[in-house]
Structure formats: structure tokens, C-alpha cells
Amino acid sequence: MAAAVVPEEALSDEQRSAIAGDPPFAAQKLKLVDMPKPTGTAFSLFNGKDLDDWEAWLGYADPGLTYQKPPVKPLGVGGKGTMFTVVSADGQPAIRVDGKTWGSIVHKKDIANYHLSLEYKWTGKRHAPRLDQPENNGLLYHSGGPPGVVWGTWMRSVEFEIMKGSTGMVVPLGDDVRVTTEVGYDPSIIYPKRRFMIGGRTIEVQQPAWNVENARDVEKPVGEWNRVDLYVVGDKAVHVLNGEPVMVVRDLSVIDPATGKKVPLISGRIQFQSEGAETLFRNIMIEPIETLPRVVLAD
């Protein structure tokens, strides 16, 4: 899911206050050390033949209504065979996400403590209302609750953003979801102008500053396959793109409506967004782990 573009002059006092005190961003190249050993047998989330292990949900017929809380209902259950299909790409089976109608395809299995690896690529096909915007999709993990609870379109989750130039960005998807990370202030990007930075200011990501950009852009050009690695143990995660870590998050949680207290998010389902750009996913593997790799500054 993409962040809304907010012109500097249009920022509210609340938005300005949210990012006040962020230290200047200093560019960093990061690397992984202390790689975890698998604690069980790896398995695939995609059988290469069909989408029987997945459920699909569609948002509004007009995607332009998504963030407006419209009086109309979303389309609801559906999309397999149209928005979500199995195709052959470069000699291998892949899940194709069309992107025209926004929604998600969600694996049925609830998982915890894993290393998820996959490959994705953009085909270059984009749809309104984002014809003039970067290709956009998302890997949503620790997904739970009813489908469509977030803007009528997605399940509550934590997002490993897959968007041209921003892949690896973190977004807590749902007003009640919280994520903690470290940031620096980068004036070159859109509000909230926060980029992941080791040694930066520790912040809890929530409205009105609800996303943090990747440490740096290491995505390949449109039409080439990219590799995603997501390491998750309990309420902590590491986002990796093409072998380079770009985000570290912790204290993943959801607010209990009855008590107002945070409840750790430690497991959930895997969800791929449909959000305006045709995307292919393949080699979607899960490997059980018990520890996370450490992310350090590269020499």
C-alpha cells in the first residue's frame, strides 16, 4: 500500500509534531550476520498448479474509493481466476496478481517463526488510478481478523511494502496495529520523511506518521525478478531485498479494543495485495527458524 502524498505546506500540526525531533538521516549500507539455521523442513505456500490453498477478497469496484470510507460495500469474496491466476513465467509457475481491482489473496495457513523467501517481478502493466505512479503491491504478514477490515480491502497485518523504489518499507496495516523501529529524517522523500536507520530515533509507527521507508532502494528494474527474504520470530522481523537488509522492526502488536493495551502479534497468515500493478510471485517458501539474523553496518 502506498503512502499518501502530503505537500509540506498542507501538513497539520499533528503531523508536524509526530516527526519533530527525528535526527537527520545518514545513508547506510547494511548486512546480515549470524544467519539462523532451519529448525524444521521447508515447505512451499504455492503448489505450482492452483490456488486451492488460498482465499481471495476484492475491495471496491472503483479503487479510487478505497481510502474514503464510502457508503457502498466492497465486492467481497472473489477474484480467483480473474484478479488472481496461475501462469507460467520464464519457464516456471507463478501466481499472477492483476492489480486492476484492489484486494488480496491470503494463504489459509497461520504461521509463526519463519524465514519466508520468494521472487517477484513487475510486468510493467499498471491500472487506474495509479497509471502515473510507481508499481505497487505488498507482502502482508501476521495477517488476521476479518477480510476487508482495512479500508474494505485488506486484512489487518504488518506490511513488507513492495513498491517500485520503496520495497521493504514497513506499514502497520490497520489503525490498531503498532510497529517499533529506528528512523532518521530524510527530506528527499514524502511525508513522514522517515527512513530506517540503525542508531536513529526509536519510534512507534502509527497514525499520523504511519510508514517508514527502506534504508535504501536495492530493487532491480521493472521486468527483472527480485528476491524477498522476510525473517520473523515472535513480534520481531527483518526485511531483506536482493540479499540486503533494508528494515528491522520489533514490538509488532495490535491494540485490544476491550482493554486498550497492546497484544503482541506473533503469528498470522501471508497475504499478497492487488493494488494497481500486475505482479508475478514464484518460489514462495517457508523455512522454520527460532532466531533472527542480526543487521549491522557493512564495512
VOGU-777805 format. One record per residue (C-alpha): z, y, x; residue in three letters. Coordinates in nm, 4 decimals. Layout:
<node up="Z" north="Y" east="X" res="Ala"/>
...
//
This chain:
<node up="0.0000" north="0.0000" east="0.0000" res="Met"/>
<node up="-0.0960" north="0.3416" east="0.1342" res="Ala"/>
<node up="0.1342" north="0.6398" east="0.1619" res="Ala"/>
<node up="0.0531" north="0.9423" east="-0.0478" res="Ala"/>
<node up="-0.0834" north="1.2395" east="0.1438" res="Val"/>
<node up="0.1596" north="1.5288" east="0.1066" res="Val"/>
<node up="0.0432" north="1.8641" east="0.2531" res="Pro"/>
<node up="0.3035" north="2.0272" east="0.4777" res="Glu"/>
<node up="0.3324" north="2.3292" east="0.2527" res="Glu"/>
<node up="0.3912" north="2.1071" east="-0.0512" res="Ala"/>
<node up="0.6964" north="1.9271" east="0.0882" res="Leu"/>
<node up="1.0063" north="1.9562" east="-0.1259" res="Ser"/>
<node up="1.3458" north="2.0499" east="0.0137" res="Asp"/>
<node up="1.4473" north="1.6870" east="-0.0336" res="Glu"/>
<node up="1.1510" north="1.5656" east="0.1691" res="Gln"/>
<node up="1.2159" north="1.8145" east="0.4491" res="Arg"/>
<node up="1.5838" north="1.7205" east="0.4570" res="Ser"/>
<node up="1.5034" north="1.3485" east="0.4767" res="Ala"/>
<node up="1.3260" north="1.3803" east="0.8115" res="Ile"/>
<node up="1.5289" north="1.6656" east="0.9613" res="Ala"/>
<node up="1.6809" north="1.5532" east="1.2891" res="Gly"/>
<node up="1.4189" north="1.2930" east="1.3769" res="Asp"/>
<node up="1.3638" north="1.3068" east="1.7561" res="Pro"/>
<node up="1.0142" north="1.3709" east="1.8962" res="Pro"/>
<node up="0.8043" north="1.0559" east="1.9159" res="Phe"/>
<node up="0.7277" north="0.9271" east="2.2658" res="Ala"/>
<node up="0.4388" north="0.6790" east="2.2884" res="Ala"/>
<node up="0.5491" north="0.3286" east="2.3848" res="Gln"/>
<node up="0.3746" north="0.0035" east="2.4630" res="Lys"/>
<node up="0.5895" north="-0.2909" east="2.3620" res="Leu"/>
<node up="0.6012" north="-0.6605" east="2.4417" res="Lys"/>
<node up="0.7721" north="-0.9753" east="2.3168" res="Leu"/>
<node up="1.0225" north="-1.1743" east="2.5245" res="Val"/>
<node up="1.2494" north="-1.4710" east="2.4523" res="Asp"/>
<node up="0.9990" north="-1.6308" east="2.2201" res="Met"/>
<node up="1.1599" north="-1.8648" east="1.9647" res="Pro"/>
<node up="1.0971" north="-2.2375" east="1.9709" res="Lys"/>
<node up="0.9962" north="-2.4010" east="1.6420" res="Pro"/>
<node up="1.2769" north="-2.5839" east="1.4654" res="Thr"/>
<node up="1.0549" north="-2.7912" east="1.2406" res="Gly"/>
<node up="0.6993" north="-2.8920" east="1.1627" res="Thr"/>
<node up="0.4470" north="-2.6153" east="1.0977" res="Ala"/>
<node up="0.2621" north="-2.6136" east="0.7660" res="Phe"/>
<node up="-0.0212" north="-2.4175" east="0.6067" res="Ser"/>
<node up="0.0096" north="-2.1963" east="0.2993" res="Leu"/>
<node up="-0.3631" north="-2.2361" east="0.2324" res="Phe"/>
<node up="-0.5144" north="-2.5805" east="0.1788" res="Asn"/>
<node up="-0.8675" north="-2.4572" east="0.2513" res="Gly"/>
<node up="-1.0023" north="-2.5792" east="-0.0829" res="Lys"/>
<node up="-0.8494" north="-2.3903" east="-0.3745" res="Asp"/>
<node up="-0.5753" north="-2.1524" east="-0.4859" res="Leu"/>
<node up="-0.3641" north="-2.4057" east="-0.6756" res="Asp"/>
<node up="-0.0600" north="-2.3203" east="-0.4617" res="Asp"/>
<node up="-0.0866" north="-1.9513" east="-0.5509" res="Trp"/>
<node up="-0.0244" north="-1.7335" east="-0.8571" res="Glu"/>
<node up="-0.2204" north="-1.4163" east="-0.9310" res="Ala"/>
<node up="-0.1388" north="-1.0919" east="-1.1095" res="Trp"/>
<node up="-0.3531" north="-0.7869" east="-1.1858" res="Leu"/>
<node up="-0.2392" north="-0.4282" east="-1.2324" res="Gly"/>
<node up="-0.4226" north="-0.1667" east="-1.4368" res="Tyr"/>
<node up="-0.7897" north="-0.1854" east="-1.5297" res="Ala"/>
<node up="-0.8139" north="0.1652" east="-1.3840" res="Asp"/>
<node up="-0.6441" north="0.1504" east="-1.0393" res="Pro"/>
<node up="-0.6146" north="0.5291" east="-1.0472" res="Gly"/>
<node up="-0.3267" north="0.4864" east="-1.2947" res="Leu"/>
<node up="-0.1156" north="0.2767" east="-1.0580" res="Thr"/>
<node up="0.1372" north="0.5373" east="-0.9428" res="Tyr"/>
<node up="0.1504" north="0.7339" east="-1.2706" res="Gln"/>
<node up="0.3723" north="0.5064" east="-1.4832" res="Lys"/>
<node up="0.1074" north="0.5066" east="-1.7598" res="Pro"/>
<node up="0.1802" north="0.4094" east="-2.1223" res="Pro"/>
<node up="-0.0805" north="0.1304" east="-2.1051" res="Val"/>
<node up="0.0101" north="-0.2206" east="-1.9932" res="Lys"/>
<node up="-0.1216" north="-0.3842" east="-1.6759" res="Pro"/>
<node up="-0.3734" north="-0.6654" east="-1.7123" res="Leu"/>
<node up="-0.1086" north="-0.9195" east="-1.6107" res="Gly"/>
<node up="-0.1552" north="-1.2836" east="-1.5123" res="Val"/>
<node up="-0.5072" north="-1.3486" east="-1.3869" res="Gly"/>
<node up="-0.7566" north="-1.2852" east="-1.1118" res="Gly"/>
<node up="-0.8082" north="-1.6278" east="-0.9587" res="Lys"/>
<node up="-1.1813" north="-1.6927" east="-0.9471" res="Gly"/>
<node up="-1.2662" north="-1.3218" east="-0.9678" res="Thr"/>
<node up="-1.0436" north="-1.0956" east="-0.7564" res="Met"/>
<node up="-0.9148" north="-1.3906" east="-0.5512" res="Phe"/>
<node up="-1.1514" north="-1.6664" east="-0.4397" res="Thr"/>
<node up="-1.2006" north="-1.9246" east="-0.1662" res="Val"/>
<node up="-1.5023" north="-1.8621" east="0.0558" res="Val"/>
<node up="-1.6499" north="-1.9802" east="0.3850" res="Ser"/>
<node up="-1.6386" north="-1.7144" east="0.6577" res="Ala"/>
<node up="-1.7648" north="-1.7735" east="1.0099" res="Asp"/>
<node up="-1.7576" north="-2.1475" east="0.9516" res="Gly"/>
<node up="-1.4012" north="-2.1653" east="0.8164" res="Gln"/>
<node up="-1.2433" north="-2.1490" east="0.4705" res="Pro"/>
<node up="-1.0748" north="-1.8198" east="0.3842" res="Ala"/>
<node up="-0.9041" north="-1.6516" east="0.0920" res="Ile"/>
<node up="-1.1134" north="-1.3583" east="-0.0249" res="Arg"/>
<node up="-0.9336" north="-1.0653" east="-0.1850" res="Val"/>
<node up="-1.1889" north="-0.8454" east="-0.3618" res="Asp"/>
<node up="-0.9831" north="-0.5263" east="-0.3893" res="Gly"/>
<node up="-1.1615" north="-0.3750" east="-0.6895" res="Lys"/>
<node up="-0.8780" north="-0.4409" east="-0.9323" res="Thr"/>
<node up="-0.5383" north="-0.3899" east="-0.7754" res="Trp"/>
<node up="-0.2857" north="-0.6713" east="-0.7887" res="Gly"/>
<node up="-0.1596" north="-0.9605" east="-0.5810" res="Ser"/>
<node up="-0.1875" north="-1.3275" east="-0.5054" res="Ile"/>
<node up="0.1527" north="-1.4860" east="-0.4431" res="Val"/>
<node up="0.2312" north="-1.8219" east="-0.2879" res="His"/>
<node up="0.4604" north="-2.0366" east="-0.5008" res="Lys"/>
<node up="0.6946" north="-2.1362" east="-0.2163" res="Lys"/>
<node up="1.0146" north="-1.9438" east="-0.1392" res="Asp"/>
<node up="1.0638" north="-1.9398" east="0.2394" res="Ile"/>
<node up="1.3147" north="-1.8153" east="0.4953" res="Ala"/>
<node up="1.3487" north="-1.8135" east="0.8748" res="Asn"/>
<node up="0.9881" north="-1.8481" east="0.9814" res="Tyr"/>
<node up="0.7037" north="-1.7370" east="1.2021" res="His"/>
<node up="0.4021" north="-1.6589" east="0.9843" res="Leu"/>
<node up="0.0668" north="-1.6364" east="1.1594" res="Ser"/>
<node up="-0.2689" north="-1.5554" east="1.0042" res="Leu"/>
<node up="-0.6026" north="-1.3934" east="1.0696" res="Glu"/>
<node up="-0.7632" north="-1.1253" east="0.8550" res="Tyr"/>
<node up="-1.0720" north="-0.9101" east="0.8654" res="Lys"/>
<node up="-1.2301" north="-0.6330" east="0.6635" res="Trp"/>
<node up="-1.5819" north="-0.6864" east="0.5321" res="Thr"/>
<node up="-1.6492" north="-0.3133" east="0.5017" res="Gly"/>
<node up="-1.6643" north="-0.3264" east="0.1211" res="Lys"/>
<node up="-1.4424" north="-0.0628" east="-0.0469" res="Arg"/>
<node up="-1.3855" north="0.0343" east="-0.4082" res="His"/>
<node up="-1.2927" north="0.3460" east="-0.6055" res="Ala"/>
<node up="-1.0630" north="0.5318" east="-0.5987" res="Pro"/>
<node up="-1.0499" north="0.4733" east="-0.2200" res="Arg"/>
<node up="-1.4137" north="0.4879" east="-0.1203" res="Leu"/>
<node up="-1.3418" north="0.7640" east="0.1312" res="Asp"/>
<node up="-1.0093" north="0.6251" east="0.2575" res="Gln"/>
<node up="-0.9220" north="0.3618" east="0.5200" res="Pro"/>
<node up="-0.9452" north="-0.0037" east="0.4237" res="Glu"/>
<node up="-0.6163" north="-0.1071" east="0.2654" res="Asn"/>
<node up="-0.4281" north="-0.4260" east="0.1823" res="Asn"/>
<node up="-0.0835" north="-0.5618" east="0.2584" res="Gly"/>
<node up="0.1172" north="-0.8683" east="0.3550" res="Leu"/>
<node up="0.4292" north="-0.8573" east="0.1369" res="Leu"/>
<node up="0.7171" north="-1.0804" east="0.2377" res="Tyr"/>
<node up="1.0602" north="-1.1633" east="0.0912" res="His"/>
<node up="0.8836" north="-1.1120" east="-0.2427" res="Ser"/>
<node up="1.0911" north="-1.1774" east="-0.5537" res="Gly"/>
<node up="1.1624" north="-1.0786" east="-0.9109" res="Gly"/>
<node up="0.9073" north="-1.0484" east="-1.1907" res="Pro"/>
<node up="0.5389" north="-0.9860" east="-1.1120" res="Pro"/>
<node up="0.4216" north="-0.6298" east="-1.1631" res="Gly"/>
<node up="0.7711" north="-0.4785" east="-1.1464" res="Val"/>
<node up="0.6487" north="-0.2345" east="-0.8802" res="Val"/>
<node up="0.4016" north="0.0093" east="-1.0406" res="Trp"/>
<node up="0.2861" north="-0.2617" east="-1.2794" res="Gly"/>
<node up="0.1030" north="-0.4248" east="-0.9908" res="Thr"/>
<node up="0.3229" north="-0.5989" east="-0.7286" res="Trp"/>
<node up="0.6460" north="-0.7924" east="-0.6893" res="Met"/>
<node up="0.9454" north="-0.6369" east="-0.5167" res="Arg"/>
<node up="0.9138" north="-0.7032" east="-0.1432" res="Ser"/>
<node up="0.9004" north="-0.5710" east="0.2115" res="Val"/>
<node up="0.5501" north="-0.4778" east="0.3244" res="Glu"/>
<node up="0.3804" north="-0.5505" east="0.6541" res="Phe"/>
<node up="0.1107" north="-0.2908" east="0.5903" res="Glu"/>
<node up="-0.2474" north="-0.3990" east="0.6541" res="Ile"/>
<node up="-0.4415" north="-0.0740" east="0.6523" res="Met"/>
<node up="-0.7022" north="0.0481" east="0.8972" res="Lys"/>
<node up="-0.5137" north="0.2434" east="1.1635" res="Gly"/>
<node up="-0.1687" north="0.1661" east="1.0190" res="Ser"/>
<node up="-0.1414" north="-0.2128" east="1.0316" res="Thr"/>
<node up="0.2178" north="-0.3147" east="1.0977" res="Gly"/>
<node up="0.3680" north="-0.0148" east="0.9190" res="Met"/>
<node up="0.6740" north="-0.1022" east="0.7091" res="Val"/>
<node up="0.7117" north="-0.0043" east="0.3421" res="Val"/>
<node up="1.0027" north="-0.1139" east="0.1203" res="Pro"/>
<node up="0.8090" north="-0.2011" east="-0.1937" res="Leu"/>
<node up="1.0401" north="-0.1162" east="-0.4801" res="Gly"/>
<node up="1.2821" north="0.1687" east="-0.5423" res="Asp"/>
<node up="1.5751" north="-0.0681" east="-0.4923" res="Asp"/>
<node up="1.4563" north="-0.2131" east="-0.1577" res="Val"/>
<node up="1.6038" north="-0.0885" east="0.1717" res="Arg"/>
<node up="1.4968" north="-0.1371" east="0.5335" res="Val"/>
<node up="1.6544" north="-0.0102" east="0.8570" res="Thr"/>
<node up="1.4585" north="0.0756" east="1.1723" res="Thr"/>
<node up="1.4296" north="0.3326" east="1.4548" res="Glu"/>
<node up="1.1909" north="0.6273" east="1.4414" res="Val"/>
<node up="1.0513" north="0.9295" east="1.6174" res="Gly"/>
<node up="0.8822" north="1.2344" east="1.4640" res="Tyr"/>
<node up="0.5029" north="1.2285" east="1.5109" res="Asp"/>
<node up="0.3388" north="1.5487" east="1.3790" res="Pro"/>
<node up="-0.0093" north="1.3934" east="1.4041" res="Ser"/>
<node up="0.0443" north="1.1630" east="1.1025" res="Ile"/>
<node up="0.1061" north="1.2279" east="0.7344" res="Ile"/>
<node up="0.4488" north="1.2680" east="0.5792" res="Tyr"/>
<node up="0.7069" north="1.1393" east="0.6541" res="Pro"/>
<node up="0.5628" north="1.1672" east="1.0080" res="Lys"/>
<node up="0.7804" north="0.8811" east="1.1253" res="Arg"/>
<node up="0.6638" north="0.6238" east="1.3793" res="Arg"/>
<node up="0.8571" north="0.3239" east="1.5067" res="Phe"/>
<node up="1.0175" north="0.3974" east="1.8444" res="Met"/>
<node up="1.2692" north="0.1953" east="2.0425" res="Ile"/>
<node up="1.5683" north="0.4217" east="2.1070" res="Gly"/>
<node up="1.4723" north="0.6545" east="1.8221" res="Gly"/>
<node up="1.6840" north="0.7694" east="1.5306" res="Arg"/>
<node up="1.8243" north="0.4840" east="1.3217" res="Thr"/>
<node up="1.7285" north="0.5401" east="0.9598" res="Ile"/>
<node up="1.7346" north="0.3552" east="0.6296" res="Glu"/>
<node up="1.3871" north="0.3672" east="0.4805" res="Val"/>
<node up="1.3854" north="0.4721" east="0.1144" res="Gln"/>
<node up="1.2558" north="0.7461" east="-0.1099" res="Gln"/>
<node up="1.1553" north="1.0206" east="-0.0499" res="Pro"/>
<node up="1.0542" north="0.9082" east="0.3028" res="Ala"/>
<node up="0.9542" north="0.5526" east="0.2234" res="Trp"/>
<node up="0.7436" north="0.4304" east="0.5130" res="Asn"/>
<node up="0.7433" north="0.4143" east="0.8931" res="Val"/>
<node up="0.4169" north="0.3902" east="1.0906" res="Glu"/>
<node up="0.3436" north="0.1264" east="1.3527" res="Asn"/>
<node up="0.4376" north="0.2001" east="1.7137" res="Ala"/>
<node up="0.0670" north="0.2265" east="1.7906" res="Arg"/>
<node up="-0.2679" north="0.1192" east="1.6499" res="Asp"/>
<node up="-0.3980" north="-0.2021" east="1.8095" res="Val"/>
<node up="-0.6315" north="-0.3120" east="1.5289" res="Glu"/>
<node up="-0.9858" north="-0.4330" east="1.6006" res="Lys"/>
<node up="-1.2939" north="-0.2719" east="1.4411" res="Pro"/>
<node up="-1.3988" north="-0.3496" east="1.0834" res="Val"/>
<node up="-1.5793" north="-0.6840" east="1.0740" res="Gly"/>
<node up="-1.3711" north="-0.8468" east="1.3505" res="Glu"/>
<node up="-1.0832" north="-1.0892" east="1.2992" res="Trp"/>
<node up="-0.7319" north="-0.9629" east="1.3684" res="Asn"/>
<node up="-0.4256" north="-1.1808" east="1.4228" res="Arg"/>
<node up="-0.0964" north="-1.1071" east="1.2473" res="Val"/>
<node up="0.2338" north="-1.2622" east="1.3519" res="Asp"/>
<node up="0.5406" north="-1.1998" east="1.1387" res="Leu"/>
<node up="0.8756" north="-1.3274" east="1.2648" res="Tyr"/>
<node up="1.1531" north="-1.3334" east="1.0030" res="Val"/>
<node up="1.5098" north="-1.4589" east="1.0411" res="Val"/>
<node up="1.7522" north="-1.3723" east="0.7634" res="Gly"/>
<node up="1.7365" north="-0.9980" east="0.6937" res="Asp"/>
<node up="1.5550" north="-0.9103" east="1.0177" res="Lys"/>
<node up="1.1841" north="-0.9110" east="1.1058" res="Ala"/>
<node up="0.9348" north="-0.8311" east="1.3822" res="Val"/>
<node up="0.5777" north="-0.7213" east="1.3013" res="His"/>
<node up="0.3110" north="-0.8166" east="1.5575" res="Val"/>
<node up="-0.0608" north="-0.7336" east="1.5599" res="Leu"/>
<node up="-0.3084" north="-0.8896" east="1.8015" res="Asn"/>
<node up="-0.0254" north="-1.0026" east="2.0266" res="Gly"/>
<node up="0.1558" north="-0.6681" east="2.0475" res="Glu"/>
<node up="0.4787" north="-0.5924" east="1.8576" res="Pro"/>
<node up="0.4469" north="-0.2749" east="1.6509" res="Val"/>
<node up="0.7603" north="-0.2748" east="1.4311" res="Met"/>
<node up="1.1157" north="-0.4091" east="1.4288" res="Val"/>
<node up="1.3229" north="-0.3961" east="1.1088" res="Val"/>
<node up="1.6686" north="-0.5134" east="1.0066" res="Arg"/>
<node up="1.9155" north="-0.4987" east="0.7189" res="Asp"/>
<node up="1.6445" north="-0.5862" east="0.4662" res="Leu"/>
<node up="1.8208" north="-0.5580" east="0.1330" res="Ser"/>
<node up="1.7983" north="-0.4849" east="-0.2370" res="Val"/>
<node up="2.0399" north="-0.2793" east="-0.4450" res="Ile"/>
<node up="2.2318" north="-0.4819" east="-0.7038" res="Asp"/>
<node up="2.1968" north="-0.2831" east="-1.0298" res="Pro"/>
<node up="2.5342" north="-0.4073" east="-1.1552" res="Ala"/>
<node up="2.7404" north="-0.3023" east="-0.8530" res="Thr"/>
<node up="2.5199" north="-0.0523" east="-0.6693" res="Gly"/>
<node up="2.5823" north="-0.2490" east="-0.3495" res="Lys"/>
<node up="2.3236" north="-0.3800" east="-0.1073" res="Lys"/>
<node up="2.2444" north="-0.7510" east="-0.1160" res="Val"/>
<node up="2.0665" north="-0.8927" east="0.1927" res="Pro"/>
<node up="1.7062" north="-1.0040" east="0.1450" res="Leu"/>
<node up="1.6863" north="-1.3279" east="0.3405" res="Ile"/>
<node up="1.4060" north="-1.5229" east="0.1740" res="Ser"/>
<node up="1.1175" north="-1.4880" east="-0.0657" res="Gly"/>
<node up="0.7528" north="-1.5520" east="-0.1357" res="Arg"/>
<node up="0.4412" north="-1.4415" east="0.0526" res="Ile"/>
<node up="0.2164" north="-1.2005" east="-0.1362" res="Gln"/>
<node up="-0.1226" north="-1.0524" east="-0.0444" res="Phe"/>
<node up="-0.2245" north="-0.7281" east="-0.2094" res="Gln"/>
<node up="-0.5541" north="-0.6367" east="-0.3658" res="Ser"/>
<node up="-0.5768" north="-0.2634" east="-0.3122" res="Glu"/>
<node up="-0.9241" north="-0.1209" east="-0.2795" res="Gly"/>
<node up="-1.0877" north="-0.3107" east="0.0062" res="Ala"/>
<node up="-1.2371" north="-0.6571" east="0.0340" res="Glu"/>
<node up="-1.0258" north="-0.8595" east="0.2777" res="Thr"/>
<node up="-1.0504" north="-1.2136" east="0.4144" res="Leu"/>
<node up="-0.7453" north="-1.4209" east="0.5172" res="Phe"/>
<node up="-0.7516" north="-1.7523" east="0.7015" res="Arg"/>
<node up="-0.5348" north="-1.9864" east="0.9146" res="Asn"/>
<node up="-0.2188" north="-1.8937" east="0.7225" res="Ile"/>
<node up="0.0511" north="-2.0965" east="0.8986" res="Met"/>
<node up="0.4302" north="-2.1145" east="0.8700" res="Ile"/>
<node up="0.6474" north="-2.2375" east="1.1559" res="Glu"/>
<node up="1.0251" north="-2.2663" east="1.1038" res="Pro"/>
<node up="1.2403" north="-2.0727" east="1.3549" res="Ile"/>
<node up="1.6081" north="-1.9825" east="1.3934" res="Glu"/>
<node up="1.5875" north="-1.6882" east="1.6335" res="Thr"/>
<node up="1.3670" north="-1.3794" east="1.6657" res="Leu"/>
<node up="1.1749" north="-1.2738" east="1.9755" res="Pro"/>
<node up="1.3108" north="-0.9626" east="2.1440" res="Arg"/>
<node up="1.0947" north="-0.6499" east="2.1598" res="Val"/>
<node up="1.1172" north="-0.4498" east="2.4833" res="Val"/>
<node up="0.9213" north="-0.1784" east="2.6597" res="Leu"/>
<node up="0.6249" north="-0.3156" east="2.8535" res="Ala"/>
<node up="0.6134" north="-0.2472" east="3.2268" res="Asp"/>
//
